Amino acid sequence: MKVILLHNNWEVTGGAEFFYQEVGRVLKNNGHDVAFYSAQDKTSATSEWNRYFPSVADYSSGSLISRALSFPEMIYNHHAKATLAQLISDFKPDLIHAFAIYVKLTPSILDAAREAGVPVVMSCNDYKHICPNYKLFHHGHVCEACKGGKFYQAVMNNCCHGSLAYSVASSLEAYAHSAMNIYRKNVHTFLFASEFMARKTEDFWGAEKFRWRTLTNPLMQNGLPTRKSMKITSSTLVV
């Protein structure tokens, strides 16, 4: 089987990137062909797939005007969609596995997969798909105020990084992705880190409105996942 793995970052700065690359290692060890796809960063040249990696704007720096001008690409990155489409054309995958793709790659790349007729599974290790601030939590308490598509509540609660501008941007992003139905129409199966997360998603989207399985995170040792603890197998990812 030929698989493309998608994640915002190639550089390993924490468990998310480690998990992304370890899934690739396990798949390769089980005889599968694997391609990686991430945004350009300071280490991406070490990847043999770097020529496909799109450059993305740095939304955390620059003037307010420059960030405002680049905001549409934070919601729907057309360049990322085009470069993934090229990788799909060249690599001809049987399956695509998406990890964290918000803001940098953006869910635009899911459209590229659907248009090419390639099924997608997506690992969800946070609540970004239903919550503008990723956490269903802010200012010391659990929050489900955005349930029912009421994403303006993120602005009312100023819950995204404690920044009004960031909360407005995240609210607009959520409205846009909801209007496009960009996750459910493109993802064949969602892979949740826990059943609780899956059931909570059902609370927002409705039971039996999407297909899901659980894919738990690896065990930790000294704060980091260990290769020995990785229990992912190729059969885990069969659609």
C-alpha positions in Angstrom: 0.0 0.0 0.0 1.2 3.5 -0.8 0.4 6.1 1.9 1.0 9.9 2.2 1.2 11.3 5.7 0.3 15.0 6.3 1.3 17.2 9.1 2.0 20.9 9.5 5.6 20.5 10.8 8.5 18.4 9.6 10.8 19.6 12.4 10.4 17.4 15.5 9.6 19.8 18.4 7.3 17.5 20.4 5.2 14.4 20.5 2.9 15.4 17.6 5.8 15.5 15.1 7.4 12.4 16.6 4.1 10.5 16.3 3.8 11.6 12.6 7.2 10.4 11.7 6.9 7.2 13.8 3.7 6.2 11.9 5.7 6.5 8.7 8.5 4.3 10.2 6.1 1.6 11.3 4.3 1.6 7.9 7.7 1.3 6.1 8.7 -1.6 8.4 5.5 -3.3 7.4 6.4 -3.1 3.7 4.4 0.0 2.7 5.6 2.9 0.6 5.3 6.2 2.5 5.6 9.8 1.4 5.5 12.8 3.8 4.0 16.2 3.3 4.6 19.2 5.6 5.1 22.9 5.4 8.5 24.2 4.7 10.6 24.8 7.9 14.2 25.1 8.9 14.7 21.3 8.8 12.5 20.3 5.9 15.4 20.1 3.5 16.3 16.8 5.3 13.2 15.2 3.8 13.4 13.5 0.4 9.9 15.0 -0.2 10.9 18.6 0.5 10.4 19.6 -3.1 6.7 19.2 -2.6 6.5 21.1 0.7 4.8 24.4 0.4 6.1 27.6 2.0 3.5 29.2 4.3 3.2 32.7 5.8 4.4 33.3 9.4 1.2 34.4 11.0 2.8 35.0 14.4 4.9 37.9 13.2 4.9 40.8 10.9 2.7 43.9 10.8 -1.0 43.8 11.4 -1.6 44.6 7.7 0.6 41.8 6.4 -1.0 39.3 8.7 -4.5 40.5 7.7 -3.6 40.2 4.0 -2.4 36.6 4.5 -5.4 35.6 6.6 -7.3 34.0 3.8 -4.5 31.5 3.2 -4.7 30.6 6.9 -8.2 29.4 6.3 -7.7 27.8 2.8 -4.2 27.5 1.5 -4.5 27.2 -2.3 -0.7 26.8 -2.7 -0.7 23.8 -0.3 -3.7 22.3 -2.1 -1.8 22.6 -5.5 1.4 21.1 -4.2 -0.3 18.2 -2.6 -2.2 17.6 -5.8 1.1 17.3 -7.5 2.5 14.9 -5.0 -0.7 12.8 -5.3 -0.3 12.7 -9.1 3.3 11.7 -8.9 3.2 9.2 -5.9 -0.3 7.8 -6.7 -1.2 6.8 -3.1 -3.9 4.4 -2.0 -4.5 6.2 1.3 -3.8 9.6 2.9 -3.4 10.0 6.7 -3.7 13.6 8.0 -2.5 14.8 11.4 -2.5 18.4 12.5 -3.0 20.5 9.3 -4.7 23.7 10.7 -3.5 27.2 9.9 -0.4 26.2 7.9 -1.4 23.5 5.4 -5.1 24.1 6.1 -8.0 21.7 5.3 -7.7 22.8 1.6 -5.4 19.8 1.2 -8.3 17.5 2.1 -10.1 18.9 -1.0 -7.1 17.9 -3.1 -7.3 14.3 -1.8 -11.1 14.1 -2.5 -10.7 15.5 -6.0 -8.1 12.9 -6.7 -10.3 10.1 -5.4 -7.9 9.2 -2.6 -9.5 8.2 0.8 -8.4 10.1 3.9 -8.1 9.1 7.5 -7.5 12.0 10.0 -6.0 11.7 13.5 -7.6 14.2 15.9 -5.6 14.7 19.1 -7.4 18.0 20.0 -10.8 19.6 19.5 -9.9 22.0 16.7 -12.4 20.5 14.4 -15.3 21.6 16.7 -13.7 24.3 18.9 -11.9 27.4 17.7 -9.4 27.3 20.6 -8.7 23.6 20.3 -9.5 22.8 23.9 -13.2 23.1 24.9 -11.7 24.9 27.9 -10.9 28.5 28.7 -10.4 30.7 31.7 -10.4 27.8 34.1 -13.5 26.0 33.0 -14.9 23.6 30.5 -16.7 25.3 27.7 -19.1 24.1 24.9 -20.5 27.5 24.0 -19.7 27.1 20.3 -21.9 24.0 20.0 -24.5 24.5 17.3 -22.2 26.5 15.2 -22.1 29.5 17.6 -18.5 30.2 16.9 -18.9 33.9 17.7 -18.7 32.7 21.3 -15.0 32.4 20.9 -14.9 36.2 20.4 -17.3 36.8 23.3 -15.1 34.7 25.6 -11.8 36.0 24.1 -10.7 32.4 24.5 -8.0 32.0 21.8 -4.6 32.8 23.3 -6.3 35.6 25.3 -6.2 37.7 22.2 -9.3 39.4 20.7 -7.7 39.5 17.2 -6.8 35.8 17.4 -10.2 34.9 18.7 -11.9 36.8 15.8 -9.6 35.1 13.3 -10.3 31.7 14.8 -14.0 32.3 14.9 -14.0 33.3 11.2 -11.9 30.2 10.4 -14.4 28.0 12.2 -17.4 29.5 10.4 -15.6 29.1 7.0 -14.7 25.5 7.5 -18.2 24.7 8.8 -19.9 26.4 5.8 -17.7 24.3 3.5 -18.3 21.1 5.6 -14.6 20.6 4.7 -13.9 17.8 7.2 -16.9 15.5 7.0 -17.1 15.7 3.2 -13.4 14.8 2.7 -12.5 12.5 5.6 -13.4 8.9 5.3 -12.6 8.0 8.9 -11.6 10.1 11.9 -9.1 8.6 14.3 -9.6 9.9 17.8 -7.1 9.8 20.7 -9.9 8.6 23.0 -13.5 7.4 22.8 -14.4 10.4 25.0 -13.2 12.7 22.2 -15.2 10.8 19.6 -18.4 11.0 21.7 -17.9 14.7 22.4 -17.6 15.2 18.6 -20.8 13.3 18.2 -22.4 15.8 20.6 -21.4 18.6 18.3 -21.9 17.0 14.9 -24.5 14.4 15.6 -24.2 10.6 16.1 -23.7 8.6 13.0 -23.0 11.7 11.0 -19.3 10.7 10.5 -17.2 7.5 10.6 -14.7 7.1 13.4 -12.2 4.8 15.1 -9.8 5.2 18.0 -6.1 5.4 17.6 -4.6 6.1 21.0 -1.3 7.9 21.6 1.8 5.9 22.4 3.0 5.3 25.9 5.4 7.9 27.3 8.8 7.5 28.9 10.6 10.5 30.4 8.1 12.8 28.7 8.6 11.4 25.2 7.1 8.6 23.2 9.4 5.6 22.9 9.9 3.5 19.7 9.3 0.4 21.8 6.0 1.6 23.0 4.6 2.3 19.5 1.8 -0.2 18.9 0.6 1.2 15.5 0.5 -1.4 12.8 -0.5 -1.1 9.1 -3.7 -2.9 10.0 -4.7 -0.1 12.3 -4.9 2.2 9.3 -6.9 0.0 7.0 -10.0 1.9 5.8 
